[in-house]
Amino acid sequence: MNSRRTIVTTGLLSVIFLQSGLCARDYEPTWESLNAAPVPDWIMDAKFGVYTHWGVYSVPAYMTNVYGQEMYVPEGSKKQPGRGMAVRKHHEENYGSIFEFGYKDFVPMFTAPKFDAAEWAKVMKDGGVRFAGICLVHHDGFCLWDSEFTRWDSMDMGPKRDIYGELAKEIRKLDMKLLATFHHARTYGHHTAYADKFSDADKAKLDVFDPKYNDLYRNPDTVTKRQFGTEWQNKISEVIRKYQPDAIWFDGLANQLANGVIDEPRLLRCIADYYNKGTPYVDHTIIMNKLPSGRTWNFPIGFGLRCYENGRDMEPDVRGDWLIDRAIGYPWTWVKNKRYKQDSSYHIVSLCDLVSRGGILLISLTPKGDGSIPAEEVRIMREIGDWLKVVGEGIYGTRPWKTVAEGIGVDQLRTAAADPKRPGQVKASWKFQTLEASRGEAIRFTRSK
């Protein structure tokens, strides 16, 4: 063997792999190791992303995306008495008694005849987004990909299609990064949240307590935390292996970690596997670190990309890399006669505000049960995209200007933020001073890298 030729060839290959970003990583399943994973430039350059809340709950299209929990509110229950009883009443008036028509019975109705992955990707691209995806599985536990770990998925039931697989191809065709969001940590006990309110006789008649459907409803009385945690991890690892998403977002982890439903060693192994093998590119993948309403981060601060749902509980003078996710219109699902209180101008102003402070905007679409995207949402996305075609240079690939904001309002905001009596309770209800009192420099809100 010519050792000199071997050394030269190896060296050339090393240069090629380094320049292309292809290289082995070796993050350990510890927070100390994983905290070293950087937030990749691509997502900080992207500034604008989109995903969807769409699934079996889009079929009844009433009030909430947790229809499958609220429909089982017992009569006289004081928990969620307004929304819960409204959902149950609607259900029984339109579909029959919860003892005769359970949530599982919506699955055959979820055929999504108008779902067109290419059309969805086009709406996303026309909106000017740079990364896109869907909620692959919500709290109800129904999966929108071809999974070997459950029969309750879009390939085996309902649409009989690999929804995420089809959409992933179309998203990448249009040169957008691929996002996957997982909300199934909360599936454990989700449908049986009101179990203690039902008599044994009623439980015997409800499908959520029927062992035949326990692989969907995941009743804690018959499924151990260990069993559920294994299934939770298997599904995530499967998506990583099959589709290699560039970014992952989790919902509901903080409480489930605290309750022992998801154990930390399992979570760490799952994250390390994603960062090491998620894509063939070095330090390309990213996980969002959500701050839920309970004000406990999913992961330790310092890991991942901070995410504030609707900007809730965000530091008034937030710094560093961060993201806000919100629906294009509420609630977080399609409902009949849905009203859109925020038009495209609202989302454009929000995007400018977030980008000027170093943030990213992630919007959720709410497609209809038949798989079509509502015309109003198509219009809003198109108008945002048209605006970005004109001024995108000041959004994409930028970083905050050296002075994000100034004036008396900023000083008040910082003072209030430091008040130990009001942690997390600060609201900017005052008006900022006019820019006539600025430092005499040109007014701008971003800079190039």
Buried (B, 14 or more C-beta within 10 A) or exposed (E): EEEEEEEEEEEEEEEEBEEEEBEEBEBEBEBEBBBEBEBBEBBBBBBBBBBBBBBBBBBBBBBBBBBBBBBBBBEEBEEBEEBBBBBBEBBBEEBEEBEEBBBBBBBEEBBBEEBBBEBBBBBBBBBBBBBBBBBBBBBBBBBBBBBEBBEBBBBEBBBEBBBBBBBBBBBBEBEBBBBBBBBBBBBBBBBBBBBEBBEEEEBEBBBBBBEEBBBBBBBEEEBEBEEBBBBBBBBBBBBBEBBBBBBBBBBBBBBBBEEEBBBEEBBBBBBBBBBBBBBEBBBBBBBBBBBBEEEEBBBEEEBBBBBBBEBEBBEBBBEEBBBBBBBBBBBBBBBEEBEBEBBBEEBBEBBBBBBBBBBBBBBBBBBBBBBBBBEBBBEBBBBBBEBBEEEBEBBBBBEBBEEBBBBEBBEBBEEBBEEEEEEEEBEEEEEBBEEEEEEEEEEEBBEEE
